[in-house]
Amino acid sequence: MILEKAQKLGLGAFALLMGASLLAMRPHDASSSKPPQVTAAHLKLATLSPDSRRDIDYRLLDMRLKELMAKPAMVGLAVGVVENGRITFLQGYGETLAGSGDKVTPETVFRWASTSKGVAATMVTKLAEQGKINLQAPVANYAPDLKLPAGNEYKATVGDLLSHRLGLYRNAYDNKLEEGQDPSLLRSSLAQLSPVCAPGTCWDYQNVAYDASSEMVSRITNMPYEQAVKRYLFNPIGMSSGSVSMAGLQSNASWAKPHSAGRRPEPIVDTYYHVPGAAGINSNIKDMALWMEAQMGEMPDVLDAKVLDTIHAPYVVTPTERGRMRKFLERLGTAWYGYGWRSYDYAGHRIIGHRGGIRGYRSLILFDPQKKSGVVALWNSDTWQPGGLEFEVMDMIYHLPSRDWLELNKNPAKSIAALDAEPDSGGPS
């Protein structure tokens, strides 16, 4: 039969046919395919839309942010707001380097710190939707570097990893990571610890262990984590400034340098780039606002409702979060953790977000997925005072009586923002 076909087609055509068949039989190498193009709809979502403004007083917001920048700990700040699924505000304040005169703009790139966890969880869950990962399967199936006490890597699920329910004490081995030890070896040595609970039964925030997420992404996609994130998330969303390395940060024409709370420039270190799933993302504020739009469900071709429902679901109550955010308790109710995302009951509304902090940088994202409105912010100094911004914006969105959540009118000695180091802020600080 094959020889008959060869005679009819001719030997040359037969060779081409067989070559094409063999090529089709080869394992697919995702790294050789072209990245997806940004759709016209996504390009439209990236544009500023003043017509979508409904609830927020932008004149007041800008005034408050300018007052914030007069505080002694502030150096540079970038803020983005989304209302009704469209970007309505993008603004930079201050400087990329104290005293330099180099202004922060919406194009200035900052580090996300632990806000990066939402990227890793989204990436893993997207692979799960494609049938490449089972979120309820043992984490050992996909991240062999991760070893837990008592062999718990065979009991803890991928979902337990993404929701910080591995049975480890909080921030296990962050100190060793900061000493420069290899994160892969650290993940393997976690087995030497004593468990604090059975997997899935308690919540304790992680960075070293959490980065098993980037290991599984790299193994499944057969490409470096940064390349996978760009190909499957950042490129189709249109996040042109998104990167996952120090080189990616410093290659930008405008990037924010890290500072202490005393406005002293800090040396930039690559420690947490070595755990990219936990704290490795960089971008400008425009791209962070685009990321928030995608998380609101505005880009279903990239992130559909099933993925979003899975990562945003309230899997575990985190009562310590309410203690850490005690200045907001007038309106802040129960706090939960999902897959790389926090969620809260705020004045009767369910809101989704995360914070991040590493040496010299802080970040936040908070939004209402039903109203498709929220705020993102990035800044380059060791202060949590801008953290009150997210609730000032949500109060405007919900038309609630205003509160000085930014504590602009308080004596610094009495300010909760100044006193609270927020060690469980969602960042490795």
N, C-alpha and C positions, 0 to 999 in steps of 0.2 A: 504493500500500500504506500509506504513512504517513498520507495523507489519510483513507483508510478507517478506520484505527485512531483517528484524531483524532475522526472523527464518532461512532464507537462509544463512545469514552471521554468525549467531551465536551471542549470546548476548554479548560476549566479544568483537568481532569485531565491532558489532554495537555501543558499548560504545565508542570504539576508534574512529569510524567514526564521531559520534556526537560530541565528544570532539574536534576533529580536526576542525569540522565545526564551533563550538562556538569560538575556538581560532582564526579562520580566520575572524570571525565577529567582534572581538575586535578592537577598534581604534588602529592604528599603533603607537607604542612608538618608535620614532627614536632613543631615547637615549639608547635603549636596543640592537640595531643592531651594528654589528662590523664596525669599520671605514674602508673605502675603502683602498685597497692596492695601493702603489705607483707603477705605471706601469714602465716597463723597459725603455720606451721612456722618461719618466720623469726623471728616474735615469740618463739616458744619458745626458739630458739637465742640470743636476746638476754638471756635470763634467767640468773641465776647458778644453777649446778647443783652443789651440794656432793656430791650422790650420785654424780657422775661422777669424783670424786677417787679415784685408784688408786695412783699412783707417787710423787707429790711430797709432801715433808714441809712443809706450809704453815706450821707453827709455826716451823720452822727458816728457811724462806724469809723470813717476816715479820721475824724477828730479824736476819737478814743485811741486809735492806733498811733497817732502822732503824739498824744500825751504819754502813751506807753513808751515810745522811743526816747522820751526825755528821761526815763528812769536810768539810774547809774549802771545797771547790769546789762542794758541792751546795746547791741552793736548793729546787727542787721536782721531784717525780718521780711518775709514774703508771705502774703495772704491771698487766698483764693476763695470765692464764694460761688456756690451753685444754687440757683433757685429754679424750681419747676423743670429740672433736668437740663438746664443750660447754664453755662458760665456767665455770671453777671458782674464779677468783680475780680480783678487781678492787679495787685499793687505791691511794689517793693518799697521798703523803708530802710534808712540807715546805710551802713557801709559793709562791704565784703571784708574789709580789714580796718580796724579802728584807726582813725587818723589819716587814712589814705585818700579820702575823698572819692574813692571808687564806689559808686552807688549801687545798691541792690536794686535789681529790676525783676520783672516777671520771668526773665530768661536766666537769672542767676541760679546756679545749681548748688544744692545743699545735700547733706546726708539725711536719710530717713530714719536711721537707727532701727528700733524695733517695730516701727510701723511696717518694716519689711516683712514681718511675719505673715501679714495678710497676703502678700505676694506669693510666698512659698505655699501657704495653705490653698490658695486659689489654683496654683499650678498643679499641685498634687491632686486636688479634687477634679480638675479638668481632665487629668490623665485617668482618674477613676471613672469618669463618665464615658471615656473612650474604651473602658474595659481593660485597661492596662494595670490598674492597681485596685485592690479590694480594700476599702477603708476599714472593714471589720476583720481583716486578716491580721495575723501577727506581724508586728513591725519588722521582725527578723527576716521575713520573706523578701523584703525590699531594701533593707539597710543593714547589711551584715556587719558593718563597723560598730553598730550600737549594741553594747552588751549591758544588761541591767542586773541588779542584784537578784540572786536566787533564780537565775535563768528567766527572769520576767520578760525578756524580749520575745519569748514565745507565748506570753499571755497578754502583754500589752498590744493593743491594736494600732494601726496607722492613725485612726481617729483619736486614740488616747494620746499619741505623740502630738498631734496638731492642737489638742486642747489642754496640754500640760497636765496629763493625768497618768504619768509614768510611775509614780510611787517614789520619786526622788525628792530630797530636800531642795528648797528653793535655790535657784541659780547655781546648781551643782557644778563645781569646777570652773566657774567663771574666773576665779582667782588664778588658777593654773593657766587658763587661756591668756589672761592678761600678762602672765609671766613669759609668754611666748611659746608655750608648749603646743604641740601639734593637735588640732581638734579631733582628727580621726583617731589618734592614739588615746586621747582623753575619753572619747565616746566608748572605746573598747575597755577602758579601765573603770568606767562607772560601775561595773560588776563588783568591784571591791567594796562598794558602799553598803550600808545597811538600808533596807527599804523602810520608808516611813509609812507606807500603806500598800495594800494590794493595788495593782494597776487598775485604773478606772474608778477608784473609790475616793480619791482626794485630789486636790488641785495645788500644784506648786510650780511657779513660773520657772522656765528653763531657757537657756541659750545654747549651750554646748550640745545637749541632747536634742534640742529642737532642730538643730541643723542637720540631723539625719534626714530631714525633708529634702535638703538640696542634694544629698547623696542619692536618694531614691529617684529624684528627677533626672539626675545625670545618668544613672544606670538605665532607666527606662527609655530615655530619649537618645541615648548614646551620644551625648554632646555635653560640653561644659554647662554648668548651671546658668551662667550669664547668657550663653548663646540660646539655651532653651527658653529662658524667660523672654528674651527679646523676640524670638521667633513666634512663640505661641501667645504672648500677652502684649508686650510693649509695641512691637511693630504693627500688628493689626489694630491696636487701640489708637496708635498715632503718637506714642510717647517717644519722640525723637531724642530727648535728652536723657532717657532712662539708661542707667548702667549699673554694674555690680562690681566695682573695683575702684581702688584709689586712682589708677590710671584713667579710668572713666570719668572720675570727678575732676581731676586736674587737667584733662584735655580740653575743658570748656573755656571759652573766651572769658566768661564770668563765673567764678565759683567762690563760695563763701568760705573764709578761713575760720578755724575754730578759736574760741576765746573762753577765758574763765569768767566767773561772775563779776570779777573786778575789771573786765574789759582787757585783760592781758592776753595777747596772742598765745595760743597753745600749739605745741608741735602736733602735727597730724600723724596718727599712727594707723597701721593697717590691721590691727588685731581683729576687729570685728568683721572685716572683709573676709577673714578666714572662716567665718561661719555665716555665709551669705544668706542662707535661708532665715537666719535669726535677725540679722542686722546689716545687710550689705547693700541696700538699694540707695542710689542717688537719682535726683532729678530736679528740674526746676518746678516752680509752683504751678505753672500752666499744665504741665504733664501730671502733676499730682491731682489737680482738679479733674483732668480727663480720666484718671484712674478712679476717682470718686464717681464720676458719671457712669463708668462701666459697672461699678459696684452697685449703683442704683438701678441697674437693669436697662440702661440706655443703649447698650451695645450687645444685644442678644446673640448676634452672630459670633461674638467672641466669648461672652459669659452669659449663658442662658439662665432661666429662672431656677432650674434644678440645681445647678452649681451654686448659685447665690443662696438659695434656701438652705443648702447643705452647710456652707461655710458660716453663714450668719446665725444658724440655729443656736438657741441658748442651751448648751449641753451641761454646764456645771455652774452652780451659784458660787460667786466669789465675794464673800462677806468682807474680806480684808480690803477690797476695793472701795467700799463705802467708807471705811475708816480712813483710807488714804485721801479720799476726796470729800472729807468731812465738811469743808466749807460750802459745799453745794447741797447739803442734805435737806435743806428747805424744800427742794424739788426733786432731788435724786433718790429714786427708790432702789429696787433690787438690781444688782449687777451680776451679769453672767459672762462666761467665756464660751466662744464657739470654736471654730477652726481658724486660728490666727486673728480672730476679731473679738472684741468686747461688745456687749450690748447692755443697755440700761433702760429702766423705766424712768423717764424724766417727765414729771408733771402729767402723767397719764399717757405719754407717748413712748413708743419703742424706738430707740435710736441706736445706731451702730457706729463703732469707732475704734480707735487705738491711739496710744501715745508712744513716743520713742525718745530715748536719750542716751547719748554716748558723749565722751569727753569733748566739750566744745560745741555740741549740736543738740537741738531738740526739735520735735515734730509732733503734729497732731492731725487727726482726721476724725470728723464726726458728722453724721448725716441721718436724716429721717428717710428711710427707703420708700415710705408711702407718699410723702410730699415731694420726694426727690429734691430735697434742699439740704444744704450743709456747708461746712467750712473746712478748709485745710490751711495749715500754717507751718512754716519752716523758719528756724532762726539759729544763729551761730554764737550762742553764749550759754554758759551753765546757769541758767535761771529758769524756774518754772512759772514765773509771773504771767507770761502770755497764755498759760493754760486756761485762764479764766475766759479767754476770748471765745472758746467754743460754746460756752453756755450763754454768753451775752448775745451771740448770733442766734442760738436756738430760742432764746427768749423773744427776740424780734420776730422770728419765724412764727412762733406760737402766740404772739401778741400778749405776752405776759408782762407784768410790771417789771421795770428794769431793776437790776441789782448791779452793784459795783463788783462783779466777779473778778475783774482785772485788778482790783484793789488799788486803783490809782489815787484814791483819796485817803488811804490808810497810812499811818506811821509805819515805816519799814520794820521797826522793832516789834510791832503787833501784827504784822502781816502773816497770815497762814502760808501764803505763797513763799515768803522768805524763810519761814521756819521749817516747812515740810520738804525734806529732801526727796520725797517720793521714790524710795528705793524700788518699789514695785510698779513703776510707772509704765511698764511695758518696754523698757529699754534696759540695756546692760549697765547703766550708770550706777 
